[in-house]
Amino acid sequence: MIKKLLLGLRFRLAVHKANRQARRYGRKYLVINVGGSLVTFSKQELTLLVRRGYFHRGITAANIEAHALHVALPRPSSR
């Protein structure tokens, strides 16, 4: 039961971080599970990591985005 509470708390914190960064930097941010921990990446960072071979061969940024736990979109600019 405590594990579930901690996982829920970590997920909420990761989602909050992704939403805050998406608003601040105007990029799409993803919350994904890497090695048992929740990590937030911008889509731009993710494509760079895929190109450098951080993930298994054949995995694309689109695949990771489709399986992401949360996708934080930036607000449209009011310019």
Backbone as XML, in Angstrom:
<?xml version="1.0"?>
<chain id="A" units="angstrom">
  <residue number="1" name="MET">
    <atom name="N" x="0.822" y="-1.189" z="0.000"/>
    <atom name="CA" x="0.000" y="0.000" z="0.000"/>
    <atom name="C" x="0.870" y="1.259" z="0.000"/>
  </residue>
  <residue number="2" name="ILE">
    <atom name="N" x="1.927" y="1.248" z="0.781"/>
    <atom name="CA" x="2.809" y="2.412" z="0.840"/>
    <atom name="C" x="3.531" y="2.596" z="-0.490"/>
  </residue>
  <residue number="3" name="LYS">
    <atom name="N" x="3.883" y="1.471" z="-1.149"/>
    <atom name="CA" x="4.528" y="1.568" z="-2.455"/>
    <atom name="C" x="3.623" y="2.268" z="-3.458"/>
  </residue>
  <residue number="4" name="LYS">
    <atom name="N" x="2.332" y="1.937" z="-3.425"/>
    <atom name="CA" x="1.385" y="2.564" z="-4.350"/>
    <atom name="C" x="1.259" y="4.054" z="-4.075"/>
  </residue>
  <residue number="5" name="LEU">
    <atom name="N" x="1.251" y="4.423" z="-2.807"/>
    <atom name="CA" x="1.164" y="5.843" z="-2.457"/>
    <atom name="C" x="2.398" y="6.603" z="-2.933"/>
  </residue>
  <residue number="6" name="LEU">
    <atom name="N" x="3.568" y="6.005" z="-2.727"/>
    <atom name="CA" x="4.800" y="6.656" z="-3.166"/>
    <atom name="C" x="4.860" y="6.767" z="-4.686"/>
  </residue>
  <residue number="7" name="LEU">
    <atom name="N" x="4.422" y="5.722" z="-5.381"/>
    <atom name="CA" x="4.409" y="5.768" z="-6.842"/>
    <atom name="C" x="3.457" y="6.850" z="-7.342"/>
  </residue>
  <residue number="8" name="GLY">
    <atom name="N" x="2.291" y="6.953" z="-6.706"/>
    <atom name="CA" x="1.340" y="8.000" z="-7.077"/>
    <atom name="C" x="1.891" y="9.390" z="-6.829"/>
  </residue>
  <residue number="9" name="LEU">
    <atom name="N" x="2.592" y="9.547" z="-5.717"/>
    <atom name="CA" x="3.197" y="10.841" z="-5.404"/>
    <atom name="C" x="4.286" y="11.191" z="-6.412"/>
  </residue>
  <residue number="10" name="ARG">
    <atom name="N" x="5.133" y="10.218" z="-6.724"/>
    <atom name="CA" x="6.196" y="10.466" z="-7.708"/>
    <atom name="C" x="5.608" y="10.807" z="-9.070"/>
  </residue>
  <residue number="11" name="PHE">
    <atom name="N" x="4.520" y="10.126" z="-9.439"/>
    <atom name="CA" x="3.880" y="10.401" z="-10.725"/>
    <atom name="C" x="3.313" y="11.816" z="-10.747"/>
  </residue>
  <residue number="12" name="ARG">
    <atom name="N" x="2.630" y="12.212" z="-9.668"/>
    <atom name="CA" x="2.071" y="13.570" z="-9.614"/>
    <atom name="C" x="3.164" y="14.623" z="-9.693"/>
  </residue>
  <residue number="13" name="LEU">
    <atom name="N" x="4.276" y="14.397" z="-8.997"/>
    <atom name="CA" x="5.389" y="15.350" z="-9.038"/>
    <atom name="C" x="6.008" y="15.423" z="-10.434"/>
  </residue>
  <residue number="14" name="ALA">
    <atom name="N" x="6.143" y="14.283" z="-11.102"/>
    <atom name="CA" x="6.710" y="14.274" z="-12.453"/>
    <atom name="C" x="5.787" y="14.988" z="-13.435"/>
  </residue>
  <residue number="15" name="VAL">
    <atom name="N" x="4.480" y="14.783" z="-13.294"/>
    <atom name="CA" x="3.511" y="15.458" z="-14.167"/>
    <atom name="C" x="3.544" y="16.959" z="-13.915"/>
  </residue>
  <residue number="16" name="HIS">
    <atom name="N" x="3.619" y="17.345" z="-12.650"/>
    <atom name="CA" x="3.685" y="18.769" z="-12.308"/>
    <atom name="C" x="4.944" y="19.405" z="-12.898"/>
  </residue>
  <residue number="17" name="LYS">
    <atom name="N" x="6.060" y="18.703" z="-12.793"/>
    <atom name="CA" x="7.320" y="19.210" z="-13.347"/>
    <atom name="C" x="7.226" y="19.348" z="-14.867"/>
  </residue>
  <residue number="18" name="ALA">
    <atom name="N" x="6.653" y="18.358" z="-15.535"/>
    <atom name="CA" x="6.525" y="18.403" z="-16.993"/>
    <atom name="C" x="5.619" y="19.550" z="-17.426"/>
  </residue>
  <residue number="19" name="ASN">
    <atom name="N" x="4.497" y="19.736" z="-16.734"/>
    <atom name="CA" x="3.585" y="20.828" z="-17.088"/>
    <atom name="C" x="4.240" y="22.184" z="-16.876"/>
  </residue>
  <residue number="20" name="ARG">
    <atom name="N" x="4.963" y="22.328" z="-15.776"/>
    <atom name="CA" x="5.629" y="23.593" z="-15.479"/>
    <atom name="C" x="6.697" y="23.908" z="-16.526"/>
  </residue>
  <residue number="21" name="GLN">
    <atom name="N" x="7.485" y="22.905" z="-16.903"/>
    <atom name="CA" x="8.528" y="23.136" z="-17.898"/>
    <atom name="C" x="7.937" y="23.410" z="-19.279"/>
  </residue>
  <residue number="22" name="ALA">
    <atom name="N" x="6.836" y="22.757" z="-19.617"/>
    <atom name="CA" x="6.198" y="22.997" z="-20.916"/>
    <atom name="C" x="5.692" y="24.430" z="-20.998"/>
  </residue>
  <residue number="23" name="ARG">
    <atom name="N" x="5.114" y="24.930" z="-19.908"/>
    <atom name="CA" x="4.656" y="26.326" z="-19.903"/>
    <atom name="C" x="5.829" y="27.289" z="-19.989"/>
  </residue>
  <residue number="24" name="ARG">
    <atom name="N" x="6.885" y="26.990" z="-19.263"/>
    <atom name="CA" x="8.022" y="27.909" z="-19.185"/>
    <atom name="C" x="8.824" y="27.959" z="-20.483"/>
  </residue>
  <residue number="25" name="TYR">
    <atom name="N" x="9.115" y="26.800" z="-21.064"/>
    <atom name="CA" x="10.021" y="26.751" z="-22.205"/>
    <atom name="C" x="9.316" y="26.611" z="-23.550"/>
  </residue>
  <residue number="26" name="GLY">
    <atom name="N" x="8.009" y="26.388" z="-23.551"/>
    <atom name="CA" x="7.267" y="26.308" z="-24.805"/>
    <atom name="C" x="7.572" y="25.066" z="-25.623"/>
  </residue>
  <residue number="27" name="ARG">
    <atom name="N" x="7.926" y="23.972" z="-24.958"/>
    <atom name="CA" x="8.215" y="22.711" z="-25.637"/>
    <atom name="C" x="7.290" y="21.627" z="-25.116"/>
  </residue>
  <residue number="28" name="LYS">
    <atom name="N" x="7.197" y="20.556" z="-25.871"/>
    <atom name="CA" x="6.417" y="19.403" z="-25.443"/>
    <atom name="C" x="7.284" y="18.554" z="-24.518"/>
  </residue>
  <residue number="29" name="TYR">
    <atom name="N" x="6.755" y="18.212" z="-23.344"/>
    <atom name="CA" x="7.488" y="17.397" z="-22.376"/>
    <atom name="C" x="6.752" y="16.086" z="-22.147"/>
  </residue>
  <residue number="30" name="LEU">
    <atom name="N" x="7.521" y="15.011" z="-21.959"/>
    <atom name="CA" x="6.970" y="13.673" z="-21.768"/>
    <atom name="C" x="7.440" y="13.108" z="-20.437"/>
  </residue>
  <residue number="31" name="VAL">
    <atom name="N" x="6.561" y="12.401" z="-19.760"/>
    <atom name="CA" x="6.929" y="11.654" z="-18.553"/>
    <atom name="C" x="6.983" y="10.192" z="-18.958"/>
  </residue>
  <residue number="32" name="ILE">
    <atom name="N" x="8.168" y="9.587" z="-18.831"/>
    <atom name="CA" x="8.334" y="8.184" z="-19.197"/>
    <atom name="C" x="9.007" y="7.433" z="-18.053"/>
  </residue>
  <residue number="33" name="ASN">
    <atom name="N" x="8.869" y="6.126" z="-18.084"/>
    <atom name="CA" x="9.471" y="5.259" z="-17.079"/>
    <atom name="C" x="10.782" y="4.718" z="-17.643"/>
  </residue>
  <residue number="34" name="VAL">
    <atom name="N" x="11.897" y="5.102" z="-17.036"/>
    <atom name="CA" x="13.213" y="4.638" z="-17.483"/>
    <atom name="C" x="13.884" y="3.935" z="-16.314"/>
  </residue>
  <residue number="35" name="GLY">
    <atom name="N" x="14.050" y="2.644" z="-16.435"/>
    <atom name="CA" x="14.745" y="1.882" z="-15.401"/>
    <atom name="C" x="14.044" y="1.896" z="-14.059"/>
  </residue>
  <residue number="36" name="GLY">
    <atom name="N" x="12.730" y="1.995" z="-14.049"/>
    <atom name="CA" x="11.975" y="1.975" z="-12.807"/>
    <atom name="C" x="11.756" y="3.328" z="-12.169"/>
  </residue>
  <residue number="37" name="SER">
    <atom name="N" x="12.272" y="4.395" z="-12.764"/>
    <atom name="CA" x="12.028" y="5.731" z="-12.217"/>
    <atom name="C" x="11.367" y="6.601" z="-13.281"/>
  </residue>
  <residue number="38" name="LEU">
    <atom name="N" x="10.573" y="7.555" z="-12.838"/>
    <atom name="CA" x="9.868" y="8.445" z="-13.753"/>
    <atom name="C" x="10.769" y="9.616" z="-14.116"/>
  </residue>
  <residue number="39" name="VAL">
    <atom name="N" x="10.911" y="9.859" z="-15.414"/>
    <atom name="CA" x="11.808" y="10.893" z="-15.910"/>
    <atom name="C" x="11.035" y="11.790" z="-16.854"/>
  </residue>
  <residue number="40" name="THR">
    <atom name="N" x="11.319" y="13.098" z="-16.813"/>
    <atom name="CA" x="10.706" y="14.029" z="-17.757"/>
    <atom name="C" x="11.750" y="14.438" z="-18.782"/>
  </residue>
  <residue number="41" name="PHE">
    <atom name="N" x="11.385" y="14.317" z="-20.049"/>
    <atom name="CA" x="12.235" y="14.721" z="-21.158"/>
    <atom name="C" x="11.443" y="15.647" z="-22.054"/>
  </residue>
  <residue number="42" name="SER">
    <atom name="N" x="12.119" y="16.625" z="-22.642"/>
    <atom name="CA" x="11.467" y="17.379" z="-23.703"/>
    <atom name="C" x="11.538" y="16.515" z="-24.957"/>
  </residue>
  <residue number="43" name="LYS">
    <atom name="N" x="10.636" y="16.753" z="-25.881"/>
    <atom name="CA" x="10.626" y="15.965" z="-27.115"/>
    <atom name="C" x="11.944" y="16.168" z="-27.859"/>
  </residue>
  <residue number="44" name="GLN">
    <atom name="N" x="12.494" y="17.365" z="-27.786"/>
    <atom name="CA" x="13.756" y="17.670" z="-28.452"/>
    <atom name="C" x="14.900" y="16.848" z="-27.843"/>
  </residue>
  <residue number="45" name="GLU">
    <atom name="N" x="14.955" y="16.775" z="-26.518"/>
    <atom name="CA" x="15.969" y="15.957" z="-25.849"/>
    <atom name="C" x="15.796" y="14.486" z="-26.197"/>
  </residue>
  <residue number="46" name="LEU">
    <atom name="N" x="14.545" y="14.066" z="-26.287"/>
    <atom name="CA" x="14.239" y="12.672" z="-26.560"/>
    <atom name="C" x="14.746" y="12.261" z="-27.938"/>
  </residue>
  <residue number="47" name="THR">
    <atom name="N" x="14.521" y="13.087" z="-28.947"/>
    <atom name="CA" x="15.001" y="12.752" z="-30.286"/>
    <atom name="C" x="16.528" y="12.703" z="-30.309"/>
  </residue>
  <residue number="48" name="LEU">
    <atom name="N" x="17.176" y="13.577" z="-29.556"/>
    <atom name="CA" x="18.638" y="13.561" z="-29.476"/>
    <atom name="C" x="19.124" y="12.269" z="-28.812"/>
  </residue>
  <residue number="49" name="LEU">
    <atom name="N" x="18.465" y="11.848" z="-27.740"/>
    <atom name="CA" x="18.853" y="10.609" z="-27.062"/>
    <atom name="C" x="18.619" y="9.388" z="-27.943"/>
  </residue>
  <residue number="50" name="VAL">
    <atom name="N" x="17.540" y="9.402" z="-28.731"/>
    <atom name="CA" x="17.276" y="8.288" z="-29.646"/>
    <atom name="C" x="18.387" y="8.216" z="-30.689"/>
  </residue>
  <residue number="51" name="ARG">
    <atom name="N" x="18.796" y="9.361" z="-31.225"/>
    <atom name="CA" x="19.871" y="9.381" z="-32.223"/>
    <atom name="C" x="21.198" y="8.909" z="-31.644"/>
  </residue>
  <residue number="52" name="ARG">
    <atom name="N" x="21.444" y="9.200" z="-30.376"/>
    <atom name="CA" x="22.707" y="8.803" z="-29.748"/>
    <atom name="C" x="22.703" y="7.358" z="-29.261"/>
  </residue>
  <residue number="53" name="GLY">
    <atom name="N" x="21.566" y="6.658" z="-29.361"/>
    <atom name="CA" x="21.513" y="5.253" z="-29.002"/>
    <atom name="C" x="21.225" y="4.983" z="-27.543"/>
  </residue>
  <residue number="54" name="TYR">
    <atom name="N" x="20.590" y="5.917" z="-26.848"/>
    <atom name="CA" x="20.258" y="5.734" z="-25.436"/>
    <atom name="C" x="19.200" y="4.649" z="-25.261"/>
  </residue>
  <residue number="55" name="PHE">
    <atom name="N" x="18.301" y="4.528" z="-26.231"/>
    <atom name="CA" x="17.237" y="3.526" z="-26.195"/>
    <atom name="C" x="17.598" y="2.381" z="-27.144"/>
  </residue>
  <residue number="56" name="HIS">
    <atom name="N" x="16.822" y="1.296" z="-27.082"/>
    <atom name="CA" x="17.070" y="0.144" z="-27.943"/>
    <atom name="C" x="17.004" y="0.542" z="-29.408"/>
  </residue>
  <residue number="57" name="ARG">
    <atom name="N" x="17.712" y="-0.207" z="-30.210"/>
    <atom name="CA" x="17.731" y="0.043" z="-31.647"/>
    <atom name="C" x="16.325" y="-0.168" z="-32.225"/>
  </residue>
  <residue number="58" name="GLY">
    <atom name="N" x="15.889" y="0.720" z="-33.101"/>
    <atom name="CA" x="14.579" y="0.612" z="-33.729"/>
    <atom name="C" x="13.501" y="1.415" z="-33.025"/>
  </residue>
  <residue number="59" name="ILE">
    <atom name="N" x="13.778" y="1.918" z="-31.837"/>
    <atom name="CA" x="12.819" y="2.744" z="-31.104"/>
    <atom name="C" x="12.914" y="4.172" z="-31.631"/>
  </residue>
  <residue number="60" name="THR">
    <atom name="N" x="11.769" y="4.773" z="-31.902"/>
    <atom name="CA" x="11.749" y="6.157" z="-32.370"/>
    <atom name="C" x="11.120" y="7.045" z="-31.306"/>
  </residue>
  <residue number="61" name="ALA">
    <atom name="N" x="11.288" y="8.339" z="-31.478"/>
    <atom name="CA" x="10.692" y="9.288" z="-30.534"/>
    <atom name="C" x="9.170" y="9.202" z="-30.583"/>
  </residue>
  <residue number="62" name="ALA">
    <atom name="N" x="8.616" y="8.908" z="-31.750"/>
    <atom name="CA" x="7.160" y="8.772" z="-31.875"/>
    <atom name="C" x="6.652" y="7.566" z="-31.087"/>
  </residue>
  <residue number="63" name="ASN">
    <atom name="N" x="7.407" y="6.461" z="-31.099"/>
    <atom name="CA" x="7.023" y="5.278" z="-30.309"/>
    <atom name="C" x="7.013" y="5.604" z="-28.824"/>
  </residue>
  <residue number="64" name="ILE">
    <atom name="N" x="8.040" y="6.306" z="-28.385"/>
    <atom name="CA" x="8.143" y="6.654" z="-26.969"/>
    <atom name="C" x="7.021" y="7.602" z="-26.582"/>
  </residue>
  <residue number="65" name="GLU">
    <atom name="N" x="6.711" y="8.555" z="-27.450"/>
    <atom name="CA" x="5.626" y="9.494" z="-27.158"/>
    <atom name="C" x="4.282" y="8.775" z="-27.076"/>
  </residue>
  <residue number="66" name="ALA">
    <atom name="N" x="4.084" y="7.768" z="-27.922"/>
    <atom name="CA" x="2.829" y="7.018" z="-27.905"/>
    <atom name="C" x="2.665" y="6.230" z="-26.606"/>
  </residue>
  <residue number="67" name="HIS">
    <atom name="N" x="3.771" y="5.804" z="-26.005"/>
    <atom name="CA" x="3.713" y="5.011" z="-24.778"/>
    <atom name="C" x="4.043" y="5.816" z="-23.527"/>
  </residue>
  <residue number="68" name="ALA">
    <atom name="N" x="4.159" y="7.125" z="-23.656"/>
    <atom name="CA" x="4.494" y="7.973" z="-22.509"/>
    <atom name="C" x="3.359" y="7.953" z="-21.492"/>
  </residue>
  <residue number="69" name="LEU">
    <atom name="N" x="3.707" y="8.096" z="-20.231"/>
    <atom name="CA" x="2.709" y="8.122" z="-19.167"/>
    <atom name="C" x="1.933" y="9.437" z="-19.165"/>
  </residue>
  <residue number="70" name="HIS">
    <atom name="N" x="2.599" y="10.522" z="-19.573"/>
    <atom name="CA" x="1.949" y="11.838" z="-19.629"/>
    <atom name="C" x="2.656" y="12.680" z="-20.679"/>
  </residue>
  <residue number="71" name="VAL">
    <atom name="N" x="1.875" y="13.437" z="-21.457"/>
    <atom name="CA" x="2.422" y="14.359" z="-22.447"/>
    <atom name="C" x="1.948" y="15.754" z="-22.083"/>
  </residue>
  <residue number="72" name="ALA">
    <atom name="N" x="2.897" y="16.651" z="-21.801"/>
    <atom name="CA" x="2.569" y="18.030" z="-21.425"/>
    <atom name="C" x="2.792" y="18.920" z="-22.639"/>
  </residue>
  <residue number="73" name="LEU">
    <atom name="N" x="1.727" y="19.542" z="-23.101"/>
    <atom name="CA" x="1.809" y="20.424" z="-24.258"/>
    <atom name="C" x="1.971" y="21.864" z="-23.803"/>
  </residue>
  <residue number="74" name="PRO">
    <atom name="N" x="2.751" y="22.655" z="-24.541"/>
    <atom name="CA" x="2.892" y="24.069" z="-24.179"/>
    <atom name="C" x="1.628" y="24.834" z="-24.525"/>
  </residue>
  <residue number="75" name="ARG">
    <atom name="N" x="1.420" y="25.925" z="-23.832"/>
    <atom name="CA" x="0.280" y="26.780" z="-24.149"/>
    <atom name="C" x="0.548" y="27.489" z="-25.463"/>
  </residue>
  <residue number="76" name="PRO">
    <atom name="N" x="-0.490" y="27.716" z="-26.263"/>
    <atom name="CA" x="-0.272" y="28.504" z="-27.477"/>
    <atom name="C" x="0.090" y="29.936" z="-27.106"/>
  </residue>
  <residue number="77" name="SER">
    <atom name="N" x="1.033" y="30.495" z="-27.843"/>
    <atom name="CA" x="1.471" y="31.855" z="-27.523"/>
    <atom name="C" x="0.397" y="32.856" z="-27.918"/>
  </residue>
  <residue number="78" name="SER">
    <atom name="N" x="0.334" y="33.952" z="-27.192"/>
    <atom name="CA" x="-0.686" y="34.971" z="-27.452"/>
    <atom name="C" x="-0.086" y="36.140" z="-28.225"/>
  </residue>
  <residue number="79" name="ARG">
    <atom name="N" x="0.874" y="35.856" z="-29.081"/>
    <atom name="CA" x="1.521" y="36.918" z="-29.855"/>
    <atom name="C" x="0.775" y="37.222" z="-31.106"/>
  </residue>
</chain>
